Amino acid sequence: MTTTAFITHRDCQLHDMGSHHPECPQRLTAINDHLIAQGIDAYFTYYDAPLATFEQLLRVHPASHLERIKRASPELGVVHLDPDTAMNPHTWQAALRSAGAGCLAVDLVMKGEIENAFCSVRPPGHHCEKATPMGFCFFNNIGVAAMHAIKAHGLERVAIIDFDVHHGNGTEDCFAGDERVLMCSIFQHPFYPYSGADKPAANMCNVPLAAGSGGEEFRDAVMQVWTPRLKEFKPQMIFISAGFDAHYEDDMGGLKLVEKDYTWVTDHLKKLAAEMCDKRIVAMLEGGYVMTSLARSVGAHLRSLADL
């Protein structure tokens, strides 16, 4: 059995918000090319992401949110929902694939067909609030996946880990106060979206990091803050909002992580998952906007997931 599923879809590369937008189709191409160049592409089991169903989306988002996104979908050109977040004629389909990827990942892991999964999808999701698309995000992909584990598979406790450079305000909005979900995150602060540091709900384990923080500060946060909370919570599945824009080469933010930090945190989460939840991990791509560092960081993350 291959350990790791790699879930993606060509529709995810058709979503395009304009020639100078950092959240670009080339992100997925860069990841694919790196895996092939490194000779590790053969070690994963590949799946096409299905379209998320309205039933799956409605566990997180109100119907009015789905209707707003669908209604905004253009037949030609690009329409902006906010200055950062835009749709072309393929965005609706790509967003459904991105959310659907996480649900398929949960199904595969819960059936025991694979130990863990990485969803190489876009648009990303962790900035999308219950009823507000923002920050390049249309649906909260990780939230939809987590609720699928709870509602379709009967899990009572799931953890969401977010190491993107930006705070996952959308995920926090979806789950603040929900005792079934523990969210553990690091993020640069103060920084977009200027949230997460002020009196978070009890199930939010947020560690704001100052600009310039690197691997040492990150590892301290994971070991001293996240790990005790995770061990106390005992999740039955671990979800990862895997953003790689905290890399020191990524000028979208000001943190200074490198590949070995992504390897280390993935190894650590795998160890916790082996102890607590039968190795169940579902990771979904969030940020990462410099093609070379994104590709290398995802490669490091995947090597750890697949025991390579």
SULSULZI-V482065 format. One record per pair of residues at least 4 apart in sequence whose C-alpha atoms are under 8 Angstrom apart, sorted by the first residue. I is the first residue (numbers start at 1). J is the second residue. D is the distance in Angstrom with one decimal. If there is no record, write none. Layout:
BEGIN
i=I j=J d=D
i=I j=J d=D
END
This chain:
BEGIN
i=1 j=113 d=7.7
i=1 j=114 d=7.2
i=2 j=43 d=6.7
i=2 j=44 d=6.2
i=2 j=45 d=6.5
i=2 j=114 d=6.7
i=2 j=306 d=7.7
i=3 j=44 d=7.3
i=3 j=114 d=5.3
i=3 j=115 d=5.2
i=3 j=116 d=6.5
i=3 j=305 d=7.6
i=3 j=306 d=5.4
i=3 j=307 d=7.8
i=4 j=43 d=7.8
i=4 j=44 d=5.4
i=4 j=45 d=6.4
i=4 j=114 d=5.9
i=4 j=115 d=6.1
i=4 j=116 d=5.0
i=4 j=117 d=5.2
i=4 j=118 d=7.3
i=4 j=305 d=6.6
i=4 j=306 d=5.4
i=5 j=44 d=5.6
i=5 j=45 d=4.7
i=5 j=46 d=5.9
i=5 j=47 d=7.1
i=5 j=105 d=7.5
i=5 j=114 d=6.5
i=5 j=116 d=6.4
i=5 j=117 d=4.4
i=5 j=118 d=6.2
i=6 j=44 d=6.0
i=6 j=45 d=5.9
i=6 j=46 d=4.9
i=6 j=47 d=6.3
i=6 j=117 d=6.0
i=6 j=118 d=5.1
i=6 j=119 d=6.0
i=6 j=120 d=7.0
i=7 j=46 d=5.9
i=7 j=47 d=4.8
i=7 j=48 d=5.8
i=7 j=49 d=5.8
i=7 j=101 d=6.2
i=7 j=105 d=7.5
i=7 j=117 d=7.3
i=7 j=118 d=6.2
i=7 j=119 d=4.7
i=7 j=120 d=6.0
i=7 j=121 d=7.7
i=8 j=12 d=7.4
i=8 j=46 d=7.9
i=8 j=47 d=6.6
i=8 j=48 d=5.4
i=8 j=49 d=5.3
i=8 j=98 d=7.9
i=8 j=101 d=7.0
i=8 j=119 d=6.0
i=8 j=120 d=5.1
i=8 j=121 d=5.5
i=9 j=13 d=7.7
i=9 j=48 d=5.2
i=9 j=49 d=5.5
i=9 j=97 d=7.0
i=9 j=121 d=7.2
i=10 j=14 d=7.1
i=11 j=15 d=7.1
i=11 j=90 d=7.2
i=11 j=93 d=6.8
i=11 j=94 d=5.2
i=11 j=97 d=7.4
i=12 j=25 d=7.5
i=12 j=91 d=8.0
i=12 j=93 d=8.0
i=12 j=94 d=4.6
i=12 j=95 d=7.5
i=12 j=97 d=7.1
i=12 j=98 d=7.2
i=12 j=121 d=6.0
i=12 j=122 d=5.3
i=12 j=123 d=7.0
i=13 j=25 d=4.7
i=13 j=26 d=7.6
i=13 j=28 d=7.0
i=13 j=94 d=7.7
i=13 j=122 d=7.4
i=14 j=25 d=6.9
i=14 j=90 d=5.8
i=14 j=91 d=7.3
i=14 j=94 d=7.3
i=15 j=25 d=6.9
i=15 j=87 d=7.3
i=15 j=88 d=6.3
i=15 j=89 d=7.7
i=15 j=90 d=5.1
i=15 j=91 d=4.6
i=15 j=94 d=6.2
i=15 j=122 d=7.8
i=15 j=123 d=7.5
i=16 j=24 d=6.3
i=16 j=25 d=6.5
i=16 j=87 d=7.3
i=16 j=88 d=6.2
i=16 j=90 d=7.8
i=16 j=91 d=7.4
i=17 j=21 d=6.1
i=17 j=23 d=7.6
i=17 j=24 d=7.2
i=17 j=78 d=6.7
i=17 j=85 d=7.4
i=17 j=86 d=5.4
i=17 j=87 d=6.2
i=17 j=88 d=6.6
i=18 j=24 d=8.0
i=18 j=78 d=7.6
i=19 j=24 d=8.0
i=22 j=289 d=5.8
i=23 j=27 d=7.3
i=23 j=123 d=7.8
i=23 j=136 d=7.1
i=23 j=287 d=7.9
i=23 j=289 d=6.6
i=25 j=29 d=7.1
i=26 j=30 d=6.0
i=26 j=291 d=7.6
i=27 j=31 d=6.5
i=27 j=288 d=8.0
i=27 j=289 d=7.1
i=27 j=291 d=6.0
i=27 j=294 d=7.6
i=27 j=295 d=8.0
i=28 j=32 d=6.3
i=28 j=120 d=6.8
i=28 j=121 d=7.3
i=28 j=122 d=8.0
i=29 j=33 d=6.0
i=30 j=34 d=6.1
i=30 j=291 d=5.9
i=30 j=292 d=7.3
i=30 j=294 d=7.8
i=30 j=295 d=5.7
i=31 j=35 d=6.3
i=31 j=291 d=8.0
i=31 j=294 d=7.2
i=31 j=295 d=4.5
i=31 j=296 d=7.8
i=31 j=298 d=6.9
i=31 j=299 d=7.5
i=32 j=36 d=6.4
i=32 j=41 d=7.9
i=32 j=295 d=8.0
i=33 j=37 d=6.0
i=34 j=38 d=6.0
i=34 j=295 d=5.9
i=34 j=296 d=7.1
i=34 j=299 d=7.3
i=35 j=39 d=6.2
i=35 j=40 d=5.4
i=35 j=41 d=5.0
i=35 j=299 d=6.5
i=36 j=40 d=6.3
i=36 j=41 d=5.3
i=40 j=44 d=7.9
i=40 j=303 d=7.9
i=43 j=306 d=7.5
i=44 j=306 d=7.6
i=48 j=101 d=7.8
i=49 j=97 d=5.5
i=49 j=98 d=7.1
i=49 j=100 d=6.0
i=49 j=101 d=4.5
i=49 j=104 d=7.1
i=50 j=96 d=7.9
i=50 j=97 d=5.5
i=50 j=100 d=5.2
i=50 j=101 d=6.2
i=50 j=104 d=7.2
i=51 j=93 d=7.4
i=51 j=96 d=4.9
i=51 j=97 d=4.6
i=51 j=98 d=7.8
i=51 j=99 d=7.4
i=51 j=100 d=5.0
i=51 j=101 d=7.7
i=52 j=56 d=6.3
i=52 j=57 d=6.9
i=52 j=96 d=5.0
i=52 j=97 d=6.2
i=52 j=98 d=7.8
i=52 j=99 d=5.6
i=52 j=100 d=3.9
i=52 j=101 d=7.6
i=52 j=103 d=7.5
i=53 j=57 d=6.4
i=53 j=96 d=7.8
i=53 j=100 d=7.4
i=54 j=58 d=5.8
i=55 j=59 d=6.7
i=56 j=60 d=7.8
i=56 j=144 d=6.4
i=56 j=147 d=7.9
i=56 j=148 d=6.6
i=57 j=61 d=5.9
i=57 j=99 d=7.8
i=57 j=139 d=7.8
i=57 j=144 d=6.0
i=58 j=62 d=5.8
i=58 j=63 d=6.5
i=59 j=144 d=6.9
i=59 j=147 d=6.5
i=59 j=148 d=8.0
i=60 j=130 d=6.3
i=60 j=140 d=7.7
i=60 j=143 d=6.7
i=60 j=144 d=6.1
i=60 j=147 d=7.3
i=60 j=174 d=6.6
i=61 j=65 d=6.3
i=61 j=66 d=7.2
i=61 j=130 d=4.9
i=61 j=131 d=6.1
i=61 j=139 d=7.8
i=62 j=66 d=7.0
i=62 j=130 d=7.0
i=62 j=131 d=6.6
i=63 j=67 d=6.2
i=64 j=68 d=6.0
i=64 j=131 d=7.6
i=65 j=69 d=6.4
i=65 j=130 d=7.7
i=65 j=131 d=5.2
i=65 j=132 d=7.1
i=66 j=70 d=6.2
i=67 j=71 d=5.9
i=68 j=72 d=6.1
i=69 j=73 d=6.4
i=69 j=92 d=7.4
i=69 j=138 d=7.4
i=70 j=92 d=6.6
i=72 j=79 d=7.4
i=72 j=81 d=7.9
i=72 j=87 d=7.7
i=73 j=79 d=7.6
i=73 j=87 d=6.2
i=73 j=88 d=6.8
i=73 j=89 d=6.2
i=73 j=91 d=7.3
i=73 j=92 d=6.4
i=74 j=78 d=6.8
i=74 j=79 d=6.7
i=74 j=87 d=7.0
i=74 j=88 d=6.0
i=74 j=89 d=5.2
i=75 j=88 d=7.7
i=75 j=89 d=5.3
i=76 j=88 d=6.9
i=76 j=89 d=6.0
i=77 j=88 d=5.8
i=77 j=89 d=7.1
i=78 j=86 d=6.4
i=78 j=87 d=5.5
i=78 j=88 d=4.6
i=78 j=89 d=7.6
i=79 j=86 d=5.4
i=79 j=87 d=5.3
i=79 j=88 d=6.6
i=80 j=84 d=7.6
i=80 j=85 d=5.9
i=80 j=86 d=4.1
i=80 j=87 d=6.4
i=81 j=85 d=5.6
i=81 j=86 d=5.6
i=81 j=87 d=7.6
i=81 j=133 d=7.5
i=81 j=134 d=7.8
i=82 j=86 d=7.0
i=82 j=134 d=6.9
i=84 j=134 d=7.1
i=84 j=135 d=5.9
i=84 j=136 d=6.1
i=85 j=133 d=7.6
i=85 j=134 d=5.9
i=85 j=135 d=6.1
i=85 j=136 d=4.6
i=85 j=137 d=6.9
i=86 j=136 d=7.4
i=87 j=91 d=5.3
i=87 j=92 d=7.6
i=90 j=94 d=6.2
i=91 j=95 d=5.9
i=91 j=123 d=7.9
i=92 j=96 d=6.3
i=93 j=97 d=6.3
i=94 j=98 d=6.2
i=94 j=122 d=6.9
i=94 j=123 d=6.9
i=95 j=99 d=6.3
i=95 j=122 d=7.1
i=95 j=123 d=5.9
i=95 j=138 d=6.6
i=95 j=139 d=6.8
i=96 j=100 d=5.9
i=97 j=101 d=5.9
i=97 j=121 d=7.7
i=98 j=102 d=7.1
i=98 j=119 d=7.9
i=98 j=121 d=5.3
i=98 j=122 d=5.9
i=98 j=123 d=6.6
i=98 j=124 d=7.4
i=98 j=141 d=6.5
i=99 j=103 d=7.0
i=99 j=139 d=6.8
i=99 j=140 d=7.3
i=99 j=141 d=4.5
i=99 j=142 d=7.5
i=99 j=144 d=6.5
i=99 j=145 d=7.2
i=100 j=104 d=6.3
i=100 j=141 d=7.9
i=100 j=145 d=7.9
i=101 j=105 d=6.1
i=101 j=119 d=6.2
i=101 j=121 d=7.6
i=102 j=106 d=6.2
i=102 j=119 d=6.7
i=102 j=141 d=6.7
i=102 j=142 d=6.7
i=102 j=144 d=7.3
i=102 j=145 d=4.8
i=102 j=282 d=7.3
i=102 j=284 d=7.1
i=103 j=107 d=6.3
i=103 j=144 d=7.2
i=103 j=145 d=4.9
i=103 j=148 d=6.1
i=103 j=149 d=7.8
i=104 j=108 d=6.2
i=105 j=109 d=6.2
i=105 j=116 d=7.7
i=105 j=117 d=5.8
i=105 j=118 d=7.8
i=105 j=119 d=7.6
i=105 j=282 d=6.4
i=106 j=110 d=6.0
i=106 j=145 d=6.7
i=106 j=148 d=7.3
i=106 j=149 d=6.2
i=106 j=282 d=6.8
i=107 j=111 d=6.1
i=107 j=149 d=8.0
i=108 j=112 d=6.3
i=108 j=113 d=5.4
i=108 j=114 d=6.1
i=109 j=113 d=6.1
i=109 j=114 d=5.4
i=109 j=115 d=5.7
i=109 j=116 d=6.0
i=109 j=117 d=7.5
i=109 j=280 d=6.2
i=109 j=281 d=7.6
i=109 j=282 d=7.9
i=110 j=153 d=7.6
i=110 j=280 d=7.7
i=115 j=279 d=6.0
i=115 j=280 d=5.8
i=115 j=281 d=7.1
i=116 j=279 d=7.2
i=116 j=280 d=5.7
i=116 j=281 d=4.7
i=116 j=282 d=5.6
i=116 j=283 d=7.9
i=116 j=305 d=7.0
i=117 j=281 d=6.5
i=117 j=282 d=4.9
i=117 j=283 d=6.1
i=117 j=305 d=8.0
i=118 j=282 d=6.2
i=118 j=283 d=4.8
i=118 j=284 d=5.8
i=118 j=285 d=7.6
i=118 j=302 d=7.5
i=119 j=282 d=7.8
i=119 j=283 d=6.2
i=119 j=284 d=4.7
i=119 j=285 d=6.2
i=120 j=284 d=6.6
i=120 j=285 d=5.6
i=121 j=284 d=7.3
i=121 j=285 d=6.2
i=122 j=285 d=7.4
i=122 j=286 d=7.8
i=123 j=136 d=6.6
i=123 j=137 d=5.9
i=123 j=138 d=7.2
i=124 j=136 d=6.7
i=124 j=137 d=5.3
i=124 j=138 d=7.8
i=124 j=140 d=7.8
i=124 j=141 d=7.1
i=124 j=285 d=6.6
i=124 j=286 d=4.9
i=124 j=287 d=7.1
i=125 j=136 d=7.7
i=125 j=137 d=4.7
i=125 j=138 d=6.4
i=125 j=139 d=5.5
i=125 j=140 d=4.3
i=125 j=141 d=4.9
i=125 j=142 d=6.8
i=125 j=170 d=7.8
i=125 j=286 d=6.7
i=126 j=137 d=6.9
i=126 j=140 d=5.5
i=126 j=141 d=7.0
i=126 j=142 d=6.9
i=126 j=168 d=4.9
i=126 j=169 d=6.8
i=126 j=170 d=5.3
i=126 j=171 d=5.5
i=126 j=241 d=7.2
i=126 j=286 d=7.0
i=127 j=133 d=7.4
i=127 j=134 d=5.9
i=127 j=135 d=5.6
i=127 j=136 d=7.5
i=127 j=137 d=5.8
i=127 j=140 d=7.2
i=127 j=167 d=7.9
i=127 j=168 d=5.4
i=127 j=169 d=5.4
i=127 j=170 d=4.2
i=127 j=171 d=6.8
i=128 j=132 d=5.9
i=128 j=133 d=4.7
i=128 j=134 d=5.5
i=128 j=135 d=7.2
i=128 j=137 d=5.2
i=128 j=138 d=5.8
i=128 j=139 d=5.7
i=128 j=140 d=5.2
i=128 j=169 d=7.5
i=128 j=170 d=4.5
i=128 j=171 d=7.2
i=129 j=133 d=6.4
i=129 j=134 d=7.7
i=129 j=139 d=7.9
i=129 j=140 d=6.9
i=129 j=169 d=7.0
i=129 j=170 d=3.8
i=129 j=171 d=6.6
i=129 j=172 d=8.0
i=129 j=173 d=5.6
i=129 j=174 d=6.2
i=130 j=140 d=7.8
i=130 j=170 d=6.9
i=130 j=173 d=6.6
i=130 j=174 d=5.5
i=132 j=138 d=7.9
i=133 j=137 d=5.7
i=133 j=138 d=4.7
i=133 j=139 d=6.9
i=134 j=138 d=6.8
i=140 j=144 d=6.2
i=140 j=170 d=6.8
i=140 j=171 d=6.7
i=141 j=145 d=6.3
i=141 j=284 d=7.8
i=142 j=146 d=6.1
i=142 j=160 d=7.8
i=142 j=171 d=7.6
i=142 j=239 d=7.1
i=142 j=240 d=7.7
i=142 j=241 d=6.6
i=142 j=284 d=6.8
i=143 j=147 d=6.1
i=143 j=171 d=6.3
i=143 j=174 d=7.2
i=144 j=148 d=6.1
i=145 j=149 d=6.4
i=146 j=150 d=6.5
i=146 j=158 d=6.8
i=146 j=160 d=7.9
i=146 j=239 d=7.2
i=147 j=151 d=5.8
i=147 j=152 d=7.9
i=148 j=152 d=5.2
i=148 j=153 d=7.0
i=149 j=153 d=5.1
i=149 j=154 d=6.6
i=149 j=155 d=5.9
i=150 j=154 d=4.9
i=150 j=155 d=4.5
i=150 j=156 d=6.2
i=150 j=157 d=7.7
i=150 j=158 d=7.8
i=151 j=155 d=7.4
i=155 j=236 d=6.6
i=156 j=180 d=5.8
i=156 j=236 d=7.3
i=157 j=179 d=7.8
i=157 j=180 d=4.6
i=157 j=181 d=5.8
i=157 j=182 d=7.8
i=157 j=233 d=7.6
i=157 j=234 d=7.4
i=157 j=235 d=4.9
i=157 j=236 d=5.7
i=157 j=237 d=7.4
i=158 j=180 d=6.3
i=158 j=181 d=5.1
i=158 j=182 d=6.5
i=158 j=235 d=4.7
i=158 j=236 d=5.6
i=158 j=237 d=5.1
i=158 j=238 d=6.0
i=158 j=239 d=7.5
i=159 j=181 d=5.6
i=159 j=182 d=4.7
i=159 j=183 d=5.7
i=159 j=184 d=7.5
i=159 j=230 d=7.6
i=159 j=235 d=5.7
i=159 j=236 d=7.9
i=159 j=237 d=6.5
i=159 j=238 d=4.9
i=159 j=239 d=6.0
i=160 j=181 d=7.2
i=160 j=182 d=6.2
i=160 j=183 d=4.7
i=160 j=184 d=6.2
i=160 j=238 d=6.1
i=160 j=239 d=4.6
i=160 j=240 d=5.7
i=160 j=241 d=7.1
i=161 j=183 d=5.9
i=161 j=184 d=4.9
i=161 j=185 d=5.8
i=161 j=238 d=7.3
i=161 j=239 d=6.0
i=161 j=240 d=4.7
i=161 j=241 d=6.0
i=162 j=167 d=8.0
i=162 j=168 d=7.0
i=162 j=183 d=7.6
i=162 j=184 d=6.3
i=162 j=185 d=4.6
i=162 j=186 d=6.6
i=162 j=240 d=5.8
i=162 j=241 d=4.6
i=162 j=242 d=6.4
i=162 j=243 d=7.4
i=163 j=185 d=5.8
i=163 j=186 d=5.4
i=163 j=187 d=6.7
i=163 j=240 d=8.0
i=163 j=241 d=6.7
i=163 j=242 d=6.2
i=163 j=243 d=6.0
i=163 j=244 d=7.6
i=163 j=246 d=7.7
i=164 j=168 d=7.7
i=164 j=186 d=7.2
i=164 j=187 d=6.4
i=164 j=241 d=7.1
i=164 j=242 d=6.3
i=164 j=243 d=4.0
i=164 j=244 d=5.9
i=164 j=245 d=6.1
i=164 j=246 d=6.1
i=164 j=286 d=7.0
i=164 j=287 d=6.3
i=165 j=186 d=7.3
i=165 j=187 d=4.7
i=165 j=188 d=5.6
i=165 j=243 d=7.1
i=165 j=244 d=7.4
i=165 j=245 d=5.6
i=165 j=246 d=4.6
i=165 j=253 d=6.3
i=165 j=254 d=8.0
i=165 j=255 d=7.0
i=165 j=287 d=7.9
i=166 j=187 d=5.2
i=166 j=188 d=6.2
i=166 j=191 d=7.1
i=166 j=192 d=6.2
i=166 j=193 d=6.9
i=166 j=253 d=8.0
i=167 j=185 d=7.4
i=167 j=186 d=7.2
i=167 j=187 d=5.2
i=167 j=188 d=7.4
i=167 j=192 d=7.4
i=167 j=193 d=6.6
i=167 j=194 d=7.8
i=167 j=195 d=6.7
i=167 j=196 d=6.4
i=168 j=172 d=6.4
i=168 j=185 d=7.8
i=168 j=196 d=8.0
i=169 j=173 d=6.0
i=169 j=193 d=7.1
i=169 j=195 d=6.4
i=169 j=196 d=6.8
i=170 j=174 d=6.2
i=171 j=175 d=6.2
i=172 j=176 d=5.3
i=172 j=183 d=7.5
i=172 j=196 d=7.9
i=172 j=204 d=7.3
i=175 j=181 d=6.7
i=176 j=200 d=7.7
i=176 j=201 d=5.5
i=176 j=202 d=7.8
i=176 j=203 d=6.6
i=176 j=204 d=6.8
i=177 j=201 d=5.7
i=177 j=202 d=6.7
i=177 j=203 d=6.1
i=178 j=203 d=7.0
i=179 j=203 d=6.5
i=181 j=203 d=6.8
i=182 j=203 d=5.0
i=182 j=204 d=6.1
i=182 j=205 d=7.4
i=182 j=230 d=7.8
i=182 j=233 d=7.5
i=183 j=203 d=6.4
i=183 j=204 d=5.0
i=183 j=205 d=5.8
i=183 j=206 d=7.7
i=184 j=204 d=6.3
i=184 j=205 d=4.5
i=184 j=206 d=5.8
i=184 j=207 d=8.0
i=184 j=226 d=6.0
i=185 j=205 d=6.3
i=185 j=206 d=4.9
i=185 j=207 d=6.1
i=185 j=226 d=8.0
i=186 j=206 d=6.0
i=186 j=207 d=4.7
i=186 j=208 d=5.6
i=186 j=209 d=6.7
i=186 j=218 d=7.5
i=186 j=221 d=7.6
i=187 j=207 d=6.8
i=187 j=208 d=5.2
i=187 j=209 d=5.8
i=188 j=208 d=5.8
i=188 j=209 d=4.8
i=188 j=210 d=5.6
i=188 j=211 d=6.0
i=188 j=253 d=7.5
i=188 j=254 d=7.2
i=188 j=255 d=6.8
i=189 j=194 d=7.2
i=189 j=197 d=7.8
i=189 j=208 d=5.4
i=189 j=209 d=5.7
i=189 j=210 d=5.6
i=189 j=211 d=7.0
i=190 j=194 d=6.0
i=190 j=210 d=7.3
i=196 j=200 d=6.3
i=196 j=206 d=6.6
i=196 j=208 d=7.7
i=197 j=206 d=7.0
i=197 j=207 d=7.7
i=197 j=208 d=6.4
i=200 j=204 d=6.0
i=200 j=205 d=8.0
i=200 j=206 d=7.7
i=205 j=225 d=7.5
i=205 j=226 d=6.8
i=205 j=229 d=7.7
i=207 j=221 d=6.6
i=207 j=225 d=7.8
i=209 j=213 d=6.3
i=209 j=217 d=7.7
i=210 j=255 d=7.8
i=211 j=253 d=7.9
i=211 j=254 d=4.9
i=211 j=255 d=5.5
i=212 j=254 d=5.7
i=212 j=255 d=5.0
i=212 j=256 d=6.2
i=213 j=217 d=6.0
i=213 j=218 d=7.4
i=213 j=254 d=7.8
i=213 j=255 d=5.2
i=213 j=256 d=6.0
i=214 j=218 d=6.2
i=214 j=255 d=5.9
i=214 j=256 d=4.3
i=214 j=257 d=5.1
i=215 j=219 d=6.0
i=215 j=256 d=6.9
i=215 j=257 d=5.3
i=215 j=258 d=7.4
i=215 j=261 d=6.0
i=216 j=220 d=6.2
i=217 j=221 d=6.3
i=218 j=222 d=6.3
i=218 j=257 d=8.0
i=219 j=223 d=6.0
i=219 j=261 d=7.9
i=219 j=265 d=7.7
i=220 j=224 d=5.6
i=220 j=225 d=7.6
i=221 j=225 d=5.2
i=221 j=226 d=6.5
i=222 j=226 d=4.8
i=222 j=227 d=6.0
i=222 j=265 d=7.8
i=223 j=227 d=5.3
i=223 j=228 d=7.6
i=224 j=228 d=6.9
i=225 j=229 d=6.7
i=226 j=230 d=6.1
i=227 j=231 d=6.1
i=228 j=232 d=6.1
i=229 j=233 d=6.0
i=230 j=234 d=5.9
i=230 j=235 d=7.0
i=231 j=272 d=7.9
i=231 j=276 d=7.8
i=234 j=276 d=5.9
i=234 j=277 d=7.6
i=235 j=276 d=6.7
i=235 j=277 d=6.4
i=236 j=276 d=6.8
i=236 j=277 d=4.6
i=236 j=278 d=7.8
i=236 j=280 d=7.5
i=237 j=273 d=7.4
i=237 j=277 d=5.6
i=237 j=279 d=7.9
i=237 j=280 d=5.2
i=237 j=281 d=6.1
i=237 j=282 d=7.9
i=238 j=273 d=6.9
i=238 j=277 d=7.8
i=238 j=280 d=6.3
i=238 j=281 d=4.9
i=238 j=282 d=6.5
i=239 j=281 d=5.7
i=239 j=282 d=4.8
i=239 j=283 d=5.6
i=239 j=284 d=7.9
i=240 j=281 d=7.5
i=240 j=282 d=6.2
i=240 j=283 d=4.4
i=240 j=284 d=6.2
i=241 j=283 d=6.1
i=241 j=284 d=5.4
i=241 j=285 d=6.4
i=241 j=286 d=6.0
i=242 j=283 d=6.2
i=242 j=284 d=5.6
i=242 j=285 d=4.9
i=242 j=286 d=5.4
i=242 j=287 d=7.4
i=243 j=285 d=5.9
i=243 j=286 d=4.3
i=243 j=287 d=4.2
i=243 j=288 d=5.9
i=244 j=286 d=7.4
i=244 j=287 d=5.6
i=244 j=288 d=4.4
i=244 j=294 d=6.0
i=244 j=297 d=6.6
i=244 j=298 d=7.5
i=245 j=250 d=5.5
i=245 j=251 d=7.9
i=245 j=252 d=6.5
i=245 j=253 d=6.5
i=245 j=287 d=5.4
i=245 j=288 d=4.0
i=245 j=289 d=6.4
i=245 j=290 d=8.0
i=245 j=294 d=7.5
i=246 j=250 d=6.8
i=246 j=253 d=6.3
i=246 j=254 d=7.0
i=246 j=255 d=5.0
i=246 j=256 d=6.2
i=246 j=257 d=5.7
i=246 j=288 d=7.7
i=247 j=255 d=6.4
i=247 j=256 d=5.3
i=247 j=257 d=4.4
i=247 j=258 d=5.4
i=247 j=259 d=7.8
i=247 j=288 d=8.0
i=247 j=293 d=7.0
i=248 j=254 d=7.0
i=248 j=255 d=5.9
i=248 j=256 d=3.9
i=248 j=257 d=5.5
i=248 j=258 d=6.4
i=249 j=256 d=7.7
i=249 j=290 d=7.2
i=249 j=293 d=6.5
i=250 j=254 d=7.9
i=250 j=288 d=7.1
i=250 j=289 d=6.5
i=250 j=290 d=5.5
i=250 j=293 d=7.2
i=251 j=290 d=7.7
i=252 j=289 d=7.1
i=257 j=261 d=6.0
i=257 j=262 d=7.7
i=258 j=262 d=6.9
i=258 j=297 d=7.5
i=259 j=263 d=6.3
i=259 j=296 d=6.8
i=259 j=297 d=5.1
i=259 j=300 d=6.0
i=260 j=264 d=6.0
i=260 j=300 d=7.3
i=261 j=265 d=6.2
i=262 j=266 d=6.1
i=262 j=297 d=6.6
i=262 j=300 d=6.5
i=262 j=301 d=5.8
i=263 j=267 d=6.0
i=263 j=300 d=5.4
i=263 j=301 d=5.4
i=263 j=303 d=7.8
i=263 j=304 d=6.0
i=264 j=268 d=6.1
i=265 j=269 d=6.1
i=266 j=270 d=6.0
i=266 j=301 d=6.2
i=266 j=304 d=6.2
i=266 j=305 d=6.9
i=267 j=271 d=6.3
i=267 j=304 d=6.0
i=267 j=305 d=7.5
i=268 j=272 d=6.4
i=269 j=273 d=6.0
i=270 j=274 d=6.1
i=270 j=279 d=6.5
i=270 j=281 d=7.6
i=270 j=305 d=7.4
i=271 j=275 d=6.4
i=271 j=279 d=7.9
i=272 j=276 d=6.0
i=272 j=277 d=7.9
i=272 j=279 d=8.0
i=273 j=277 d=5.0
i=273 j=278 d=6.3
i=273 j=279 d=4.5
i=273 j=280 d=6.1
i=273 j=281 d=7.1
i=274 j=278 d=5.3
i=274 j=279 d=4.3
i=274 j=280 d=7.7
i=275 j=279 d=7.6
i=288 j=293 d=7.8
i=288 j=294 d=5.3
i=289 j=294 d=6.6
i=290 j=294 d=5.9
i=291 j=295 d=6.0
i=292 j=296 d=6.3
i=293 j=297 d=5.9
i=294 j=298 d=6.1
i=295 j=299 d=6.1
i=296 j=300 d=6.2
i=297 j=301 d=6.2
i=298 j=302 d=6.0
i=299 j=303 d=6.0
i=300 j=304 d=6.4
i=301 j=305 d=6.3
i=302 j=306 d=6.0
i=303 j=307 d=5.9
i=303 j=308 d=4.8
i=304 j=308 d=6.3
END
